[in-house]
């Protein structure tokens, strides 16, 4: 029962890696044959890569940075503390035992550190907003 899953995972890995690194179809085919894949299977894999490389790259872009994605943030002042703020961080797709799950983490920080943290986060957000990922990693080479 695990053999089909392993075969599918291997094919997926090969196609995703080839699309991610802009591997030419001829190079991809040669590498597959060097791994021992029959020529007919190699030809089919190359055809699939050529036909779906754009869709694979689009899916990779859409799903990047989705592991440990910050979903929510809330704050409160916990009881029995002095000058402390508790941040509740909701994480989507945190990998726990190999399975993505929703989790919440509580972080206690000193109240005087909150403005410093907020300033740093705003600076980082401005840098990220100014970064044009599409222009830097366009498919046109």
C-alpha positions in Angstrom: 0.0 0.0 0.0 2.9 2.4 0.7 4.5 1.7 -2.7 2.0 3.8 -4.8 2.3 6.7 -2.2 6.1 6.5 -2.4 6.0 6.5 -6.2 3.7 9.5 -6.3 5.8 11.4 -3.8 8.9 10.7 -5.9 7.3 11.9 -9.1 5.9 15.0 -7.4 9.3 15.8 -5.9 11.0 15.5 -9.3 8.5 17.7 -11.2 8.4 20.3 -8.4 12.2 20.5 -8.2 12.6 20.7 -11.9 10.0 23.5 -12.1 11.4 25.4 -9.1 14.9 25.4 -10.5 13.9 26.1 -14.2 15.4 22.9 -15.4 15.3 22.5 -19.2 13.3 19.5 -20.4 16.3 17.9 -22.1 18.4 18.1 -19.0 15.5 16.8 -16.9 15.1 13.8 -19.3 18.9 13.0 -19.3 19.0 13.1 -15.5 16.0 10.8 -15.2 17.6 8.3 -17.6 20.8 8.4 -15.6 18.7 7.5 -12.5 17.5 4.4 -14.4 14.0 5.5 -15.6 13.1 3.9 -18.9 13.1 6.2 -22.0 9.3 6.0 -22.5 8.7 7.1 -18.9 11.3 9.8 -19.2 9.6 11.1 -22.3 6.2 11.3 -20.5 7.7 13.0 -17.5 9.4 15.6 -19.8 6.1 16.2 -21.6 4.3 16.7 -18.2 7.0 19.1 -17.1 6.7 21.1 -20.3 2.9 21.3 -20.2 2.5 22.1 -16.5 5.7 24.1 -15.5 3.7 27.4 -15.4 1.0 25.9 -13.2 3.5 24.2 -10.9 5.4 27.5 -10.4 2.1 29.4 -9.7 1.2 26.8 -7.1 4.6 27.0 -5.5 4.3 30.8 -5.3 0.8 30.6 -3.8 1.8 28.0 -1.2 5.2 29.5 -0.2 5.5 30.8 3.4 2.4 28.9 4.5 4.0 26.7 7.1 3.9 28.4 10.5 1.8 31.2 9.0 0.8 33.8 11.5 -3.0 33.8 11.6 -4.0 36.0 14.6 -2.5 38.1 17.3 -4.1 39.3 20.5 -2.8 40.8 23.7 -3.9 40.9 27.3 -2.6 41.8 30.7 -2.2 38.6 32.7 -3.2 38.5 36.3 -0.5 38.2 39.0 2.2 39.9 36.9 3.9 43.2 37.1 4.5 45.3 34.0 3.9 42.4 31.7 1.9 41.9 28.5 0.9 38.6 27.1 0.7 38.1 23.3 -1.4 35.2 22.0 0.0 34.2 18.6 -2.3 32.0 16.5 -0.3 29.9 14.1 -1.8 28.2 11.0 -0.2 25.1 9.6 2.4 24.5 12.3 4.0 21.2 11.7 3.6 18.9 14.7 4.6 15.3 14.3 4.6 15.8 10.6 1.0 17.1 10.5 0.0 20.7 9.9 -2.1 22.0 12.8 -3.6 25.2 14.1 -1.8 26.2 17.4 -1.8 29.1 19.8 1.3 30.3 21.7 1.5 32.7 24.6 4.4 35.0 24.9 5.0 37.3 27.9 7.0 40.4 27.3 7.8 43.4 29.4 5.4 46.3 28.9 8.3 48.7 28.1 9.4 46.4 25.3 6.0 46.6 23.4 6.7 49.9 21.7 10.2 48.7 20.6 8.7 45.5 19.2 6.0 47.4 17.4 8.5 49.8 15.8 10.7 46.9 14.6 7.7 45.0 13.2 6.6 48.1 11.3 10.1 48.6 9.9 10.1 44.9 8.7 6.7 45.3 7.2 7.8 48.4 5.2 10.8 46.5 3.9 8.7 43.5 2.9 6.0 45.7 1.2 8.8 47.4 -0.8 10.3 44.1 -1.9 9.0 43.2 -5.4 9.2 39.4 -5.4 7.5 39.1 -8.8 10.0 41.3 -10.6 13.0 39.6 -8.9 11.8 36.1 -9.6 9.9 36.4 -12.8 9.7 33.4 -15.1 11.3 35.4 -18.0 15.0 34.8 -18.0 
